[in-house]
């Protein structure tokens, strides 16, 4: 074969040969995941089938548009893949295709939410979402008195609703009062760090009272919703968005579900006897493409389909039930050690540890846990003045449960966490008001460093005994 017809060698070589530097970094990350305890509530370990689909030839294809209406040729198979994924999405959540539709092209959760706003609202329309310091998400419209942090708050007017600072629970009565004054066009029932079931019926009542659209952002709990372990937003919401990783255990992408067909009787204008139809489908599809995105990521759409087939299995239902059991066990173990959780516990996959009673903050404890191979994230607690200095730590159990952790294993995890917090208290005792920067320096003290190294070794020995899905070689 002549030189001009040869394929460049790096196009066919495995990663370990064509880019050993990148291969080694990926290998190290895989080893970190195997040896550590991944407890970030928004993370999970997806299946080998999902990973294979993400790395497949679907990556190569451009397919702007929707099944049957593409702007490029050669999409016959891609159309089948997207349609199959849509059908599996409706099946996974027990939805009637005559009443619900779904767009599986959003690239991630924030773009999915923004697409809904862009589709159904005019610029500067009013929305309401749970305040970020109280457990809400940036994409629901967070702003400080001096700065609009989220692009949602730049393009739309946001009035956050709050939790009761004493109970840590959403104050639905105050939400109803505020909504009547603010008159939002859309209310978001969604969370980033709120550990209790959302009372969607109460959100529905508020929306009906003020004529607002109800958007349920179930990104964190979608896997638990599919398994019927938590409250079901589809009974009350007009639109439901979700990411596809987290508790759904798929690839990093998102979906938008929307009502279709005749409107429900309770939301129809009583003075008009004509049949009223939902008009969300065309608006949302056009907001995704051509409004906000170009070509969809077909490898991710295919991987969503693979994950949704797994979600429909009995094994996944048992998994989701165990996720909740493990979260409750973690809370119980740490409460018995004297710790305090916002709202007193959890109904879901996550829990928010309030460190104020022990005299620590989230940034310091997050760093100590990271050093001993427990991955968590610092998080605001109700009453915090700034998201830059949060008082809590958010724990989640989806990833550990995927690796086979049961309640007895979670008890040991709780004991590891307690030991790490006690070390953090020792480091902080010399100066309780020290900055996080000084705290990190003090962690390197010989006595503290020794304790941290010993705990890290124990945790990594413990974690390494549990299997990890994915490829064996990398």
Buried (B, 14 or more C-beta within 10 A) or exposed (E): EEEEEEEEEEEEEEBBEBBEEEBEEBBEEBEEBBBBBBBBBBBBBBBEBBBBBBEEEBEEBBBBBBBEEBEEEEBEEBBEBBBBBBBBBBBBBEBEEEBBBBBBBBBBBBBBBBBBBBBBBEEEBBBBBBBBBBBBBBBBBBBEEEEBBBBBBEBBBBBBBBBBEEEBBBBBEEBBEBBEEBEBBBBBBBBBBBBBBBBBEBBBBBBEEBEBBBBBBBBBBBBBBBBEBBBBBBEBBBBBBBBBBBBBBBBBBBBBBBBBBEBBEEBBEEEEEEEBEBBBBEBBBBBBBEBBBEBBBBBBBBBBBBBBBBBBEEEBBEBBBBBBBBBBBBBBBBBEBEBBBBBBBBBBBBBBBBBBEBEBBBBBBBBBBBBBBBBBBBBBBBBBEEBEEBBBBBBBBBBBBBBEBEBEBBBBBBEBBBBBBBBBBBBBEEEEEBEBEBBBEBBEBEEBEEBBEEBBEBBBEBBEEBEBBBEEEE
